[in-house]
Every structure is written in structure tokens, then in C-alpha cells.
Amino acid sequence: EAAAILLYQIASYDGAVTDRQKAAMVSEMRSAFSADEETAEGLYAFARMALGQINDAANSLKKILKPVAEACTAEEKRSLIDMLLRIAEIEGPVSDSQHRLIGEARRALLPAS
């Protein structure tokens, strides 16, 4: 859920999430989390709803990332950062807001990097 929220946030910094961004997010979640289509679509819907409640994941980043920081390996954390970057690049160059969120997530999850 935490990863889905961040993926959706990264995409929404460009404006409304496009069909290409949605398809890429669902595909990333299916691959990275070994999720089936229904589960990945559910995570996408959850993320969209959650961002409607919190407005900007950057404001709650440490809280959102806490379960990731506690449960994931360093490799899984790096994989999440890579996923964020891939989603950010879908509709064009990575924006300042996207760079900022990716950098903050990297610092929170991989402080030695």
C-alpha cells in the first residue's frame, strides 16, 4: 500500500494520472509484488483514494514509508526508488516535485546511499 501511494503521487505530480501511467503502475506492482491483476488494480484504487485524503504524500512520507523501512531489504528499497523514477519518466522529464519526493524517499529508506 505504501509503495502504491508513492507511485500514484509521483504520477499525479504531472497532473491527472494518464492511462499510460496507470498501466505502468499496475504492471510495476504486478511484477515487484507478485500481485495478480485484481490485487494490483486494488492497490491502485487504494492509492488514489488515500491521496485524496492526504493531498500530498510528501507531507506524510516518513509515516507512509515506515512499514517499507521495517519490512523490506535494502534491495527491495532500492527497487521501490527505481520504480518511482520509472513512473516519473513516463510523461516526460522528471519534474522538481518528482525529484524532491524521490530524493526524500531515498534518504528515508537508504540513509547511507
ZAGUPA-124183 format. One record per residue: x, y, z of N, C-alpha, C in turn; residue in three letters; residue number from 1. Coordinates in nm, 2 decimals. Atoms other than C-alpha are relative to their C-alpha. Example, Ala and Ser with C-alpha at 12.3 -4.5 7.8 and 13.67 -1.06 7.14 Angstrom:
BEGIN
n_u:0.09; n_v:-0.12; n_w:0.00; ca_u:1.23; ca_v:-0.45; ca_w:0.78; c_u:0.09; c_v:0.12; c_w:0.00; aa:ALA; i:1
n_u:-0.09; n_v:-0.11; n_w:0.00; ca_u:1.37; ca_v:-0.11; ca_w:0.71; c_u:-0.08; c_v:0.11; c_w:0.08; aa:SER; i:2
% end
This chain:
BEGIN
n_u:0.08; n_v:-0.12; n_w:0.00; ca_u:0.00; ca_v:0.00; ca_w:0.00; c_u:0.09; c_v:0.13; c_w:0.00; aa:GLU; i:1
n_u:-0.09; n_v:-0.11; n_w:-0.01; ca_u:0.28; ca_v:0.24; ca_w:0.09; c_u:0.06; c_v:0.03; c_w:-0.14; aa:ALA; i:2
n_u:-0.07; n_v:-0.01; n_w:0.13; ca_u:0.46; ca_v:0.18; ca_w:-0.24; c_u:-0.11; c_v:0.05; c_w:-0.10; aa:ALA; i:3
n_u:0.10; n_v:-0.04; n_w:0.09; ca_u:0.13; ca_v:0.22; ca_w:-0.43; c_u:-0.03; c_v:0.15; c_w:0.01; aa:ALA; i:4
n_u:0.03; n_v:-0.14; n_w:-0.02; ca_u:0.06; ca_v:0.56; ca_w:-0.27; c_u:0.11; c_v:0.08; c_w:-0.06; aa:ILE; i:5
n_u:-0.11; n_v:-0.08; n_w:0.05; ca_u:0.41; ca_v:0.68; ca_w:-0.36; c_u:0.00; c_v:0.00; c_w:-0.15; aa:LEU; i:6
n_u:0.00; n_v:0.01; n_w:0.15; ca_u:0.38; ca_v:0.56; ca_w:-0.72; c_u:-0.11; c_v:0.09; c_w:-0.05; aa:LEU; i:7
n_u:0.11; n_v:-0.08; n_w:0.05; ca_u:0.04; ca_v:0.73; ca_w:-0.76; c_u:0.04; c_v:0.15; c_w:0.02; aa:TYR; i:8
n_u:-0.04; n_v:-0.14; n_w:-0.03; ca_u:0.18; ca_v:1.05; ca_w:-0.60; c_u:0.10; c_v:0.05; c_w:-0.11; aa:GLN; i:9
n_u:-0.10; n_v:-0.04; n_w:0.10; ca_u:0.48; ca_v:1.06; ca_w:-0.84; c_u:-0.07; c_v:0.03; c_w:-0.13; aa:ILE; i:10
n_u:0.07; n_v:-0.02; n_w:0.13; ca_u:0.24; ca_v:1.02; ca_w:-1.14; c_u:-0.09; c_v:0.12; c_w:0.01; aa:ALA; i:11
n_u:0.10; n_v:-0.11; n_w:-0.01; ca_u:-0.01; ca_v:1.28; ca_w:-1.01; c_u:0.07; c_v:0.13; c_w:0.00; aa:SER; i:12
n_u:-0.07; n_v:-0.13; n_w:0.00; ca_u:0.26; ca_v:1.55; ca_w:-0.98; c_u:0.00; c_v:0.06; c_w:-0.14; aa:TYR; i:13
n_u:0.01; n_v:-0.05; n_w:0.14; ca_u:0.23; ca_v:1.57; ca_w:-1.37; c_u:-0.14; c_v:0.05; c_w:-0.03; aa:ASP; i:14
n_u:0.14; n_v:-0.03; n_w:0.03; ca_u:-0.14; ca_v:1.64; ca_w:-1.34; c_u:-0.08; c_v:-0.12; c_w:0.02; aa:GLY; i:15
n_u:0.09; n_v:0.12; n_w:0.00; ca_u:-0.42; ca_v:1.39; ca_w:-1.39; c_u:0.08; c_v:-0.12; c_w:-0.04; aa:ALA; i:16
n_u:-0.07; n_v:0.13; n_w:0.04; ca_u:-0.28; ca_v:1.03; ca_w:-1.40; c_u:-0.06; c_v:-0.05; c_w:-0.13; aa:VAL; i:17
n_u:0.04; n_v:0.05; n_w:0.14; ca_u:-0.29; ca_v:0.91; ca_w:-1.76; c_u:-0.01; c_v:-0.15; c_w:0.00; aa:THR; i:18
n_u:0.01; n_v:0.14; n_w:0.02; ca_u:-0.38; ca_v:0.57; ca_w:-1.88; c_u:0.13; c_v:-0.07; c_w:-0.01; aa:ASP; i:19
n_u:-0.13; n_v:0.06; n_w:0.00; ca_u:-0.02; ca_v:0.50; ca_w:-1.96; c_u:0.07; c_v:-0.01; c_w:0.13; aa:ARG; i:20
n_u:-0.06; n_v:0.01; n_w:-0.13; ca_u:0.09; ca_v:0.59; ca_w:-1.61; c_u:-0.07; c_v:-0.11; c_w:0.08; aa:GLN; i:21
n_u:0.07; n_v:0.11; n_w:-0.08; ca_u:-0.19; ca_v:0.37; ca_w:-1.46; c_u:0.05; c_v:-0.13; c_w:-0.04; aa:LYS; i:22
n_u:-0.05; n_v:0.13; n_w:0.05; ca_u:-0.09; ca_v:0.08; ca_w:-1.68; c_u:0.14; c_v:-0.03; c_w:0.05; aa:ALA; i:23
n_u:-0.13; n_v:0.02; n_w:-0.05; ca_u:0.27; ca_v:0.12; ca_w:-1.58; c_u:0.01; c_v:-0.03; c_w:0.15; aa:ALA; i:24
n_u:0.01; n_v:0.02; n_w:-0.15; ca_u:0.19; ca_v:0.14; ca_w:-1.21; c_u:-0.05; c_v:-0.14; c_w:0.03; aa:MET; i:25
n_u:0.06; n_v:0.13; n_w:-0.02; ca_u:-0.03; ca_v:-0.17; ca_w:-1.23; c_u:0.11; c_v:-0.11; c_w:-0.04; aa:VAL; i:26
n_u:-0.11; n_v:0.09; n_w:0.04; ca_u:0.25; ca_v:-0.35; ca_w:-1.42; c_u:0.11; c_v:-0.01; c_w:0.10; aa:SER; i:27
n_u:-0.11; n_v:-0.01; n_w:-0.10; ca_u:0.52; ca_v:-0.24; ca_w:-1.17; c_u:-0.04; c_v:-0.08; c_w:0.12; aa:GLU; i:28
n_u:0.04; n_v:0.06; n_w:-0.12; ca_u:0.31; ca_v:-0.36; ca_w:-0.88; c_u:-0.02; c_v:-0.15; c_w:-0.02; aa:MET; i:29
n_u:0.01; n_v:0.15; n_w:0.03; ca_u:0.23; ca_v:-0.70; ca_w:-1.05; c_u:0.14; c_v:-0.06; c_w:0.00; aa:ARG; i:30
n_u:-0.14; n_v:0.05; n_w:0.01; ca_u:0.60; ca_v:-0.75; ca_w:-1.12; c_u:0.07; c_v:0.00; c_w:0.14; aa:SER; i:31
n_u:-0.07; n_v:-0.02; n_w:-0.13; ca_u:0.75; ca_v:-0.62; ca_w:-0.79; c_u:-0.06; c_v:-0.07; c_w:0.11; aa:ALA; i:32
n_u:0.07; n_v:0.06; n_w:-0.12; ca_u:0.49; ca_v:-0.76; ca_w:-0.55; c_u:-0.06; c_v:-0.13; c_w:-0.03; aa:PHE; i:33
n_u:0.06; n_v:0.12; n_w:0.04; ca_u:0.40; ca_v:-1.07; ca_w:-0.74; c_u:-0.15; c_v:0.00; c_w:0.02; aa:SER; i:34
n_u:0.15; n_v:-0.02; n_w:-0.02; ca_u:0.04; ca_v:-0.94; ca_w:-0.74; c_u:-0.07; c_v:-0.04; c_w:-0.13; aa:ALA; i:35
n_u:0.08; n_v:0.02; n_w:0.12; ca_u:-0.23; ca_v:-1.06; ca_w:-0.97; c_u:-0.06; c_v:0.13; c_w:-0.04; aa:ASP; i:36
n_u:0.06; n_v:-0.12; n_w:0.05; ca_u:-0.42; ca_v:-0.81; ca_w:-1.18; c_u:-0.10; c_v:0.06; c_w:0.09; aa:GLU; i:37
n_u:0.11; n_v:-0.06; n_w:-0.10; ca_u:-0.71; ca_v:-0.77; ca_w:-0.93; c_u:0.07; c_v:0.06; c_w:0.12; aa:GLU; i:38
n_u:-0.07; n_v:-0.06; n_w:-0.12; ca_u:-0.47; ca_v:-0.71; ca_w:-0.64; c_u:0.07; c_v:0.13; c_w:-0.04; aa:THR; i:39
n_u:-0.07; n_v:-0.12; n_w:0.04; ca_u:-0.26; ca_v:-0.46; ca_w:-0.84; c_u:-0.10; c_v:0.12; c_w:-0.03; aa:ALA; i:40
n_u:0.10; n_v:-0.10; n_w:0.02; ca_u:-0.58; ca_v:-0.28; ca_w:-0.95; c_u:-0.06; c_v:0.05; c_w:0.13; aa:GLU; i:41
n_u:0.05; n_v:-0.04; n_w:-0.13; ca_u:-0.70; ca_v:-0.27; ca_w:-0.59; c_u:0.10; c_v:0.09; c_w:0.07; aa:GLY; i:42
n_u:-0.10; n_v:-0.09; n_w:-0.05; ca_u:-0.37; ca_v:-0.12; ca_w:-0.48; c_u:0.00; c_v:0.14; c_w:-0.06; aa:LEU; i:43
n_u:0.01; n_v:-0.12; n_w:0.08; ca_u:-0.40; ca_v:0.14; ca_w:-0.75; c_u:-0.12; c_v:0.08; c_w:0.05; aa:TYR; i:44
n_u:0.12; n_v:-0.07; n_w:-0.05; ca_u:-0.76; ca_v:0.23; ca_w:-0.63; c_u:0.02; c_v:0.05; c_w:0.14; aa:ALA; i:45
n_u:-0.03; n_v:-0.04; n_w:-0.14; ca_u:-0.64; ca_v:0.24; ca_w:-0.27; c_u:0.09; c_v:0.12; c_w:0.00; aa:PHE; i:46
n_u:-0.09; n_v:-0.12; n_w:0.01; ca_u:-0.36; ca_v:0.48; ca_w:-0.36; c_u:-0.07; c_v:0.12; c_w:-0.04; aa:ALA; i:47
n_u:0.08; n_v:-0.12; n_w:0.05; ca_u:-0.59; ca_v:0.71; ca_w:-0.55; c_u:-0.09; c_v:0.05; c_w:0.11; aa:ARG; i:48
n_u:0.09; n_v:-0.04; n_w:-0.11; ca_u:-0.83; ca_v:0.72; ca_w:-0.26; c_u:0.08; c_v:0.06; c_w:0.12; aa:MET; i:49
n_u:-0.09; n_v:-0.05; n_w:-0.11; ca_u:-0.55; ca_v:0.77; ca_w:0.00; c_u:0.05; c_v:0.13; c_w:-0.03; aa:ALA; i:50
n_u:-0.05; n_v:-0.13; n_w:0.03; ca_u:-0.41; ca_v:1.06; ca_w:-0.18; c_u:-0.10; c_v:0.11; c_w:0.00; aa:LEU; i:51
n_u:0.11; n_v:-0.10; n_w:-0.01; ca_u:-0.75; ca_v:1.22; ca_w:-0.20; c_u:-0.02; c_v:0.04; c_w:0.15; aa:GLY; i:52
n_u:0.02; n_v:-0.03; n_w:-0.14; ca_u:-0.74; ca_v:1.21; ca_w:0.18; c_u:0.12; c_v:0.08; c_w:0.05; aa:GLN; i:53
n_u:-0.12; n_v:-0.07; n_w:-0.05; ca_u:-0.38; ca_v:1.33; ca_w:0.24; c_u:0.06; c_v:0.11; c_w:-0.09; aa:ILE; i:54
n_u:-0.04; n_v:-0.11; n_w:0.10; ca_u:-0.33; ca_v:1.56; ca_w:-0.07; c_u:0.14; c_v:-0.02; c_w:-0.05; aa:ASN; i:55
n_u:-0.14; n_v:0.02; n_w:0.05; ca_u:0.05; ca_v:1.51; ca_w:-0.09; c_u:0.07; c_v:-0.09; c_w:0.09; aa:ASP; i:56
n_u:-0.07; n_v:0.10; n_w:-0.08; ca_u:0.24; ca_v:1.21; ca_w:0.02; c_u:0.13; c_v:0.05; c_w:0.06; aa:ALA; i:57
n_u:-0.13; n_v:-0.06; n_w:-0.06; ca_u:0.55; ca_v:1.42; ca_w:0.08; c_u:-0.02; c_v:0.05; c_w:0.14; aa:ALA; i:58
n_u:0.03; n_v:-0.06; n_w:-0.13; ca_u:0.38; ca_v:1.57; ca_w:0.38; c_u:0.00; c_v:-0.11; c_w:0.11; aa:ASN; i:59
n_u:0.01; n_v:0.11; n_w:-0.09; ca_u:0.35; ca_v:1.22; ca_w:0.54; c_u:0.10; c_v:-0.11; c_w:-0.03; aa:SER; i:60
n_u:-0.08; n_v:0.10; n_w:0.06; ca_u:0.64; ca_v:1.05; ca_w:0.38; c_u:0.06; c_v:-0.10; c_w:0.11; aa:LEU; i:61
n_u:-0.06; n_v:0.09; n_w:-0.10; ca_u:0.81; ca_v:0.91; ca_w:0.70; c_u:-0.10; c_v:-0.10; c_w:0.05; aa:LYS; i:62
n_u:0.11; n_v:0.09; n_w:-0.05; ca_u:0.48; ca_v:0.77; ca_w:0.82; c_u:-0.04; c_v:-0.10; c_w:-0.11; aa:LYS; i:63
n_u:0.03; n_v:0.09; n_w:0.11; ca_u:0.40; ca_v:0.62; ca_w:0.48; c_u:0.11; c_v:-0.11; c_w:-0.02; aa:ILE; i:64
n_u:-0.12; n_v:0.09; n_w:0.02; ca_u:0.75; ca_v:0.46; ca_w:0.45; c_u:0.03; c_v:-0.09; c_w:0.11; aa:LEU; i:65
n_u:-0.03; n_v:0.08; n_w:-0.12; ca_u:0.76; ca_v:0.32; ca_w:0.80; c_u:-0.01; c_v:-0.15; c_w:-0.02; aa:LYS; i:66
n_u:0.01; n_v:0.15; n_w:0.02; ca_u:0.63; ca_v:-0.03; ca_w:0.70; c_u:0.10; c_v:-0.05; c_w:-0.10; aa:PRO; i:67
n_u:-0.10; n_v:0.03; n_w:0.10; ca_u:0.86; ca_v:-0.03; ca_w:0.40; c_u:0.14; c_v:-0.01; c_w:0.07; aa:VAL; i:68
n_u:-0.13; n_v:-0.01; n_w:-0.07; ca_u:1.16; ca_v:0.07; ca_w:0.61; c_u:0.02; c_v:-0.12; c_w:0.10; aa:ALA; i:69
n_u:-0.01; n_v:0.11; n_w:-0.10; ca_u:1.08; ca_v:-0.20; ca_w:0.87; c_u:0.00; c_v:-0.14; c_w:-0.06; aa:GLU; i:70
n_u:0.02; n_v:0.13; n_w:0.06; ca_u:0.99; ca_v:-0.49; ca_w:0.64; c_u:0.08; c_v:-0.04; c_w:-0.12; aa:ALA; i:71
n_u:-0.06; n_v:0.03; n_w:0.13; ca_u:1.19; ca_v:-0.46; ca_w:0.32; c_u:0.16; c_v:0.00; c_w:0.02; aa:CYS; i:72
n_u:-0.14; n_v:0.01; n_w:0.01; ca_u:1.55; ca_v:-0.55; ca_w:0.24; c_u:0.05; c_v:0.13; c_w:-0.07; aa:THR; i:73
n_u:-0.06; n_v:-0.12; n_w:0.07; ca_u:1.79; ca_v:-0.28; ca_w:0.11; c_u:-0.02; c_v:-0.02; c_w:-0.15; aa:ALA; i:74
n_u:0.02; n_v:0.02; n_w:0.14; ca_u:1.75; ca_v:-0.43; ca_w:-0.24; c_u:-0.15; c_v:0.03; c_w:-0.03; aa:GLU; i:75
n_u:0.14; n_v:-0.03; n_w:0.02; ca_u:1.37; ca_v:-0.41; ca_w:-0.21; c_u:-0.03; c_v:0.15; c_w:0.01; aa:GLU; i:76
n_u:0.01; n_v:-0.14; n_w:-0.01; ca_u:1.40; ca_v:-0.05; ca_w:-0.10; c_u:0.06; c_v:0.07; c_w:-0.12; aa:LYS; i:77
n_u:-0.06; n_v:-0.05; n_w:0.13; ca_u:1.63; ca_v:0.03; ca_w:-0.40; c_u:-0.10; c_v:-0.02; c_w:-0.12; aa:ARG; i:78
n_u:0.10; n_v:0.03; n_w:0.10; ca_u:1.37; ca_v:-0.14; ca_w:-0.62; c_u:-0.12; c_v:0.10; c_w:0.00; aa:SER; i:79
n_u:0.11; n_v:-0.09; n_w:-0.01; ca_u:1.10; ca_v:0.09; ca_w:-0.49; c_u:0.04; c_v:0.14; c_w:-0.06; aa:LEU; i:80
n_u:-0.06; n_v:-0.13; n_w:0.05; ca_u:1.32; ca_v:0.40; ca_w:-0.56; c_u:0.00; c_v:0.00; c_w:-0.16; aa:ILE; i:81
n_u:-0.01; n_v:0.01; n_w:0.15; ca_u:1.38; ca_v:0.27; ca_w:-0.92; c_u:-0.14; c_v:0.00; c_w:-0.06; aa:ASP; i:82
n_u:0.14; n_v:0.00; n_w:0.05; ca_u:1.00; ca_v:0.21; ca_w:-0.97; c_u:-0.05; c_v:0.15; c_w:0.00; aa:MET; i:83
n_u:0.05; n_v:-0.14; n_w:0.00; ca_u:0.93; ca_v:0.57; ca_w:-0.86; c_u:0.06; c_v:0.08; c_w:-0.12; aa:LEU; i:84
n_u:-0.06; n_v:-0.07; n_w:0.11; ca_u:1.18; ca_v:0.70; ca_w:-1.11; c_u:-0.06; c_v:-0.04; c_w:-0.14; aa:LEU; i:85
n_u:0.06; n_v:0.04; n_w:0.12; ca_u:1.04; ca_v:0.49; ca_w:-1.39; c_u:-0.14; c_v:0.06; c_w:-0.03; aa:ARG; i:86
n_u:0.13; n_v:-0.06; n_w:0.01; ca_u:0.69; ca_v:0.62; ca_w:-1.32; c_u:0.01; c_v:0.15; c_w:-0.03; aa:ILE; i:87
n_u:-0.02; n_v:-0.14; n_w:0.02; ca_u:0.81; ca_v:0.97; ca_w:-1.30; c_u:0.04; c_v:0.04; c_w:-0.15; aa:ALA; i:88
n_u:-0.05; n_v:-0.03; n_w:0.14; ca_u:0.97; ca_v:0.95; ca_w:-1.65; c_u:-0.11; c_v:-0.03; c_w:-0.11; aa:GLU; i:89
n_u:0.09; n_v:0.04; n_w:0.10; ca_u:0.66; ca_v:0.82; ca_w:-1.83; c_u:-0.05; c_v:0.12; c_w:-0.09; aa:ILE; i:90
n_u:0.06; n_v:-0.10; n_w:0.08; ca_u:0.51; ca_v:1.15; ca_w:-1.94; c_u:0.10; c_v:0.12; c_w:-0.03; aa:GLU; i:91
n_u:-0.10; n_v:-0.11; n_w:0.04; ca_u:0.83; ca_v:1.35; ca_w:-1.99; c_u:0.11; c_v:0.00; c_w:0.11; aa:GLY; i:92
n_u:-0.11; n_v:-0.02; n_w:-0.10; ca_u:1.13; ca_v:1.48; ca_w:-1.79; c_u:-0.05; c_v:0.00; c_w:0.14; aa:PRO; i:93
n_u:0.04; n_v:0.00; n_w:-0.14; ca_u:1.12; ca_v:1.43; ca_w:-1.42; c_u:-0.01; c_v:0.14; c_w:0.05; aa:VAL; i:94
n_u:0.02; n_v:-0.13; n_w:-0.05; ca_u:0.98; ca_v:1.74; ca_w:-1.25; c_u:0.07; c_v:0.03; c_w:0.13; aa:SER; i:95
n_u:-0.06; n_v:-0.03; n_w:-0.13; ca_u:1.12; ca_v:1.92; ca_w:-0.95; c_u:-0.07; c_v:-0.07; c_w:0.12; aa:ASP; i:96
n_u:0.08; n_v:0.06; n_w:-0.11; ca_u:0.84; ca_v:1.79; ca_w:-0.73; c_u:0.03; c_v:-0.15; c_w:0.00; aa:SER; i:97
n_u:-0.03; n_v:0.15; n_w:0.01; ca_u:0.91; ca_v:1.43; ca_w:-0.85; c_u:0.14; c_v:-0.03; c_w:0.05; aa:GLN; i:98
n_u:-0.13; n_v:0.02; n_w:-0.05; ca_u:1.28; ca_v:1.47; ca_w:-0.79; c_u:0.01; c_v:0.01; c_w:0.15; aa:HIS; i:99
n_u:0.00; n_v:-0.02; n_w:-0.14; ca_u:1.22; ca_v:1.60; ca_w:-0.45; c_u:-0.06; c_v:-0.12; c_w:0.08; aa:ARG; i:100
n_u:0.06; n_v:0.12; n_w:-0.07; ca_u:0.99; ca_v:1.31; ca_w:-0.34; c_u:0.09; c_v:-0.12; c_w:-0.02; aa:LEU; i:101
n_u:-0.09; n_v:0.11; n_w:0.02; ca_u:1.22; ca_v:1.05; ca_w:-0.49; c_u:0.13; c_v:0.01; c_w:0.09; aa:ILE; i:102
n_u:-0.12; n_v:-0.03; n_w:-0.09; ca_u:1.52; ca_v:1.21; ca_w:-0.31; c_u:-0.03; c_v:-0.02; c_w:0.15; aa:GLY; i:103
n_u:0.04; n_v:0.02; n_w:-0.14; ca_u:1.33; ca_v:1.22; ca_w:0.02; c_u:-0.02; c_v:-0.14; c_w:0.03; aa:GLU; i:104
n_u:0.03; n_v:0.14; n_w:-0.02; ca_u:1.22; ca_v:0.86; ca_w:-0.02; c_u:0.14; c_v:-0.07; c_w:0.01; aa:ALA; i:105
n_u:-0.13; n_v:0.06; n_w:0.00; ca_u:1.58; ca_v:0.76; ca_w:-0.10; c_u:0.07; c_v:0.02; c_w:0.14; aa:ARG; i:106
n_u:-0.07; n_v:-0.04; n_w:-0.13; ca_u:1.72; ca_v:0.94; ca_w:0.21; c_u:-0.07; c_v:-0.07; c_w:0.12; aa:ARG; i:107
n_u:0.07; n_v:0.06; n_w:-0.11; ca_u:1.45; ca_v:0.79; ca_w:0.43; c_u:0.02; c_v:-0.15; c_w:0.00; aa:ALA; i:108
n_u:-0.01; n_v:0.15; n_w:0.01; ca_u:1.49; ca_v:0.43; ca_w:0.31; c_u:0.15; c_v:-0.05; c_w:-0.01; aa:LEU; i:109
n_u:-0.14; n_v:0.04; n_w:0.02; ca_u:1.86; ca_v:0.42; ca_w:0.22; c_u:0.10; c_v:0.11; c_w:0.05; aa:LEU; i:110
n_u:-0.07; n_v:-0.12; n_w:-0.05; ca_u:2.03; ca_v:0.68; ca_w:0.45; c_u:0.15; c_v:0.00; c_w:-0.03; aa:PRO; i:111
n_u:-0.14; n_v:0.00; n_w:0.03; ca_u:2.38; ca_v:0.56; ca_w:0.37; c_u:0.03; c_v:0.02; c_w:-0.15; aa:ALA; i:112
n_u:-0.02; n_v:-0.01; n_w:0.15; ca_u:2.33; ca_v:0.59; ca_w:-0.01; c_u:0.02; c_v:0.15; c_w:-0.04; aa:SER; i:113
% end
